[in-house]
């Protein structure tokens, strides 16, 4: 999926719409392999900007994940933020 690569490039450069799109794609596994920890990492990055809906999405997803998945999301967020 070529669009996925463009979303990844834009997301790592800080574009919120690309970050939100990736989070949604990874959450639903629509056209890509589902990866909830990665979805949480992107939602957490978005929530740091203070957007209420992204905070809500992050918190709702976090409630559904295991402690190990949350730890993985934290590691992924650190990698993505660097």
C-alpha positions in Angstrom: 0.0 0.0 0.0 1.9 3.0 -1.3 -0.4 5.5 0.6 0.7 3.9 3.9 4.3 4.8 3.2 3.3 8.4 2.5 1.3 8.5 5.7 4.2 7.2 7.7 6.6 9.8 6.2 4.1 12.6 7.0 3.3 11.3 10.4 7.0 11.1 11.5 7.3 14.8 10.4 4.5 15.7 12.8 1.4 16.0 10.6 -1.5 15.3 12.8 -3.9 14.1 10.1 -1.4 11.5 9.0 -0.8 10.4 12.6 -4.5 10.1 13.1 -5.0 8.2 9.9 -2.2 5.7 10.9 -3.7 5.3 14.3 -7.1 4.5 12.8 -5.7 2.1 10.2 -3.6 0.2 12.8 -6.5 0.1 15.2 -8.9 -1.4 12.7 -6.5 -3.4 10.6 -8.2 -2.0 7.5 -5.9 -2.9 4.6 -3.0 -3.5 7.0 -2.2 -5.9 9.8 -3.9 -4.7 13.0 -1.5 -3.4 15.6 -3.2 -1.9 18.6 0.0 -1.0 20.5 1.1 1.0 17.4 -2.3 2.6 17.2 -2.1 3.6 20.9 1.4 5.0 20.3 0.1 7.3 17.6 -3.0 8.3 19.6 -0.7 9.0 22.6 1.5 11.3 20.4 -1.7 13.1 19.2 -3.1 13.4 22.7 0.1 15.2 23.8 -1.0 18.1 21.7 -4.2 18.4 23.9 -6.8 17.5 21.3 -9.8 16.3 23.3 -10.9 13.7 20.8 -7.5 12.2 20.6 -7.2 12.1 24.3 -10.6 10.3 24.4 -9.5 7.8 21.6 -6.2 7.1 23.5 -8.0 6.5 26.8 -10.7 4.3 25.3 -8.1 2.2 23.5 -5.9 2.0 26.5 -8.7 0.4 28.5 -8.9 -2.4 26.0 -5.2 -3.4 26.0 -3.2 -5.6 28.3 -0.4 -4.1 30.4 2.2 -5.7 28.0 0.5 -4.0 25.0 0.6 -0.7 26.8 4.3 -1.1 27.6 4.9 -1.9 23.9 3.0 1.2 22.9 5.1 3.3 25.3 8.3 1.9 23.7 6.9 2.5 20.2 5.9 6.1 21.1 9.5 6.8 22.2 10.8 5.4 18.9 8.4 7.4 16.8 9.0 10.6 18.8 12.8 10.5 18.1 
